[in-house]
């Protein structure tokens, strides 16, 4: 899924682009006997509540049009997934909060944040107000919302997208949390709707989730491997680091 300003320009490119998949990490979730059974995908669940992990967005080296694999070599995360949308200037158009500092303020209406203790929280813009990141150390905004309290909850218009986004099929990435607070990262390497993506996140155990950038920007990394490599330069990722 892409920002409205880029949907027309990149739609054909993104749907035609092949997201290159590598060998799954040993902690990649086993395919459930449901919708994911028939989808080409990679998924990761990280037990943030167990301690020893830190989740944060990271900005790419925009000046040199950094690619995902190059960025992974530079930032050396434990795991990472593509971040929020970006504009023609390669700058993120969703909020980017790092170490308590709001480095980018954007227009996206759904966000995932992380407290200093590793708790996953979800934030959203209401009306014309800015997103409230109080209590969060790190966070990133994108959208639309996929899951809310264990139920599929997709309202593309409320989240700032055109109605056609509901039926648009594209390769997609999502991030969410289980009821225990574990972090769920999913990349679907074939064209699906937002509803299918939401169902897939439910099957992985997520109770809350948001959509991230996708199409030719689908990207997922774990265990020193790019499981899915974007074909376009990136602007941001959501990374997880080991702290112990």
GIVEN-V168585 format. One record per residue. N is the residue number from 1. RES is the residue in one small letter. SS is DSSP state (A for helix, B for strand, O for the rest). PSI is psi in radians with two decimals (999 if undefined). NEAR is the number of other ideal C-beta (glycine too) atoms within 12 Angstrom. Layout:
n = {N/N}
res = {RES/RES}
ss = {SS/SS}
psi = {PSI/PSI}
near = {NEAR/NEAR}
This chain:
n = {1/2/3/4/5/6/7/8/9/10/11/12/13/14/15/16/17/18/19/20/21/22/23/24/25/26/27/28/29/30/31/32/33/34/35/36/37/38/39/40/41/42/43/44/45/46/47/48/49/50/51/52/53/54/55/56/57/58/59/60/61/62/63/64/65/66/67/68/69/70/71/72/73/74/75/76/77/78/79/80/81/82/83/84/85/86/87/88/89/90/91/92/93/94/95/96/97/98/99/100/101/102/103/104/105/106/107/108/109/110/111/112/113/114/115/116/117/118/119/120/121/122/123/124/125/126/127/128/129/130/131/132/133/134/135/136/137/138/139/140/141/142/143/144/145/146/147/148/149/150/151/152/153/154/155/156/157/158/159/160/161/162/163/164/165/166/167/168/169/170/171/172/173/174/175/176/177/178/179/180/181/182/183/184/185/186/187/188/189/190/191/192/193/194/195/196/197/198/199/200/201/202/203/204/205/206/207/208/209/210/211/212/213/214/215/216/217/218/219/220/221/222/223/224/225/226/227/228/229/230/231/232/233/234/235/236/237/238/239/240/241/242/243/244}
res = {x/x/x/x/x/x/x/x/x/x/x/x/x/x/x/x/x/x/x/x/x/x/x/x/x/x/x/x/x/x/x/x/x/x/x/x/x/x/x/x/x/x/x/x/x/x/x/x/x/x/x/x/x/x/x/x/x/x/x/x/x/x/x/x/x/x/x/x/x/x/x/x/x/x/x/x/x/x/x/x/x/x/x/x/x/x/x/x/x/x/x/x/x/x/x/x/x/x/x/x/x/x/x/x/x/x/x/x/x/x/x/x/x/x/x/x/x/x/x/x/x/x/x/x/x/x/x/x/x/x/x/x/x/x/x/x/x/x/x/x/x/x/x/x/x/x/x/x/x/x/x/x/x/x/x/x/x/x/x/x/x/x/x/x/x/x/x/x/x/x/x/x/x/x/x/x/x/x/x/x/x/x/x/x/x/x/x/x/x/x/x/x/x/x/x/x/x/x/x/x/x/x/x/x/x/x/x/x/x/x/x/x/x/x/x/x/x/x/x/x/x/x/x/x/x/x/x/x/x/x/x/x/x/x/x/x/x/x/x/x/x/x/x/x}
ss = {O/O/O/A/A/A/A/A/A/A/A/A/A/A/A/A/O/O/O/B/B/O/O/O/O/O/O/B/O/O/O/O/O/O/A/A/A/A/O/O/B/B/B/B/B/B/O/A/A/A/O/O/B/B/B/B/B/B/B/O/O/A/A/A/O/O/O/A/A/A/A/A/A/A/A/O/O/O/B/B/B/B/O/O/O/B/O/O/O/O/O/B/O/O/O/B/B/B/O/O/B/B/B/B/O/O/O/O/O/B/B/B/B/B/O/O/O/O/O/B/B/B/B/B/O/O/O/O/O/O/O/O/O/O/O/O/O/B/B/B/B/B/O/O/B/B/B/B/O/O/B/B/O/O/O/O/O/O/O/O/O/O/A/A/A/A/O/O/O/B/B/B/B/B/B/B/B/B/O/O/O/O/B/B/B/B/B/B/B/B/B/B/O/A/A/A/A/A/A/A/A/A/A/O/O/B/B/B/B/B/B/O/O/O/A/A/A/O/O/B/B/B/O/O/B/B/B/B/B/O/O/O/O/O/O/B/B/B/B/B/B/B/O/O}
psi = {2.52/2.88/2.71/-0.60/-0.31/-0.08/-0.84/-0.73/-0.60/-0.03/-0.92/-0.75/-0.77/-0.68/-0.47/-0.38/2.40/2.13/2.11/2.15/2.44/-2.93/2.34/2.54/2.82/-0.33/0.23/2.37/2.40/2.46/2.17/2.81/1.08/-2.44/-0.57/-0.36/-0.50/0.23/2.43/2.01/2.87/2.46/2.66/2.41/2.21/2.25/1.33/-0.69/-0.35/-0.22/2.90/0.15/2.67/2.19/2.35/2.56/2.67/2.38/2.46/2.90/1.52/-0.59/-0.56/0.35/0.98/2.37/2.84/-0.85/-0.63/-0.71/-0.70/-0.67/-0.65/-0.81/-0.30/1.07/2.93/-0.69/2.75/2.66/2.71/2.65/-2.28/3.05/2.81/2.82/-2.96/-0.43/0.12/0.06/2.46/2.48/0.35/2.72/2.48/1.98/2.11/2.19/0.69/-0.02/2.26/1.74/-0.49/2.35/2.09/-3.03/-0.03/2.56/-0.09/2.40/2.73/2.30/2.93/2.24/3.00/-0.38/-0.03/0.09/2.40/2.26/2.71/2.36/2.71/2.63/2.42/2.15/-2.32/0.04/2.74/2.79/2.36/1.92/0.28/2.40/-0.15/2.43/-0.68/2.68/2.80/2.46/2.42/-2.29/3.03/3.03/2.48/-0.85/2.53/2.05/0.74/0.12/2.56/2.22/1.49/2.09/1.51/-0.64/-0.79/-0.52/0.18/0.26/2.86/2.69/-0.55/-0.29/-0.41/-0.65/-0.06/2.28/2.30/2.80/2.45/2.71/2.58/2.72/2.49/-2.98/2.56/3.02/-0.41/-0.07/0.19/2.56/2.26/2.17/2.30/2.37/2.09/2.09/0.40/2.85/2.13/2.86/2.95/-0.64/-0.73/-0.71/-0.75/-0.75/-0.70/-0.72/-0.67/-0.75/-0.48/-0.04/0.02/2.52/-0.37/2.48/2.67/2.72/2.53/-3.05/2.87/-2.57/-2.23/-0.03/0.18/2.20/2.33/2.38/2.44/2.60/0.79/0.40/2.50/1.77/-0.64/2.16/2.06/2.66/-0.10/2.76/2.65/2.86/-0.62/2.75/2.83/2.02/2.66/2.27/2.54/2.36/-0.09/999}
near = {50/42/40/27/20/29/25/15/17/28/25/15/21/32/25/16/26/21/37/25/28/24/15/26/26/13/22/30/29/18/20/21/9/18/25/30/14/17/28/26/41/43/43/43/34/41/25/37/22/17/16/16/30/29/48/39/47/38/31/37/21/21/12/13/18/27/28/44/27/22/33/34/17/21/27/17/35/32/43/48/52/53/51/49/46/37/24/14/14/24/24/39/32/47/38/39/41/29/18/18/18/27/25/34/22/35/27/42/35/45/44/49/39/39/25/19/19/31/25/42/30/37/34/33/28/13/10/9/10/21/35/20/33/15/19/34/25/40/46/49/48/54/46/44/40/46/38/26/16/19/17/29/30/34/23/29/16/21/34/31/32/19/17/18/31/24/17/32/23/39/48/50/52/51/56/46/38/28/17/19/29/31/46/48/51/50/53/43/34/29/28/36/30/41/26/33/48/37/31/43/50/32/33/39/29/43/26/36/45/50/58/55/50/51/42/37/44/49/51/50/44/35/24/18/28/36/39/45/32/46/27/33/25/45/44/47/48/53/41/39/25/20/17/10}
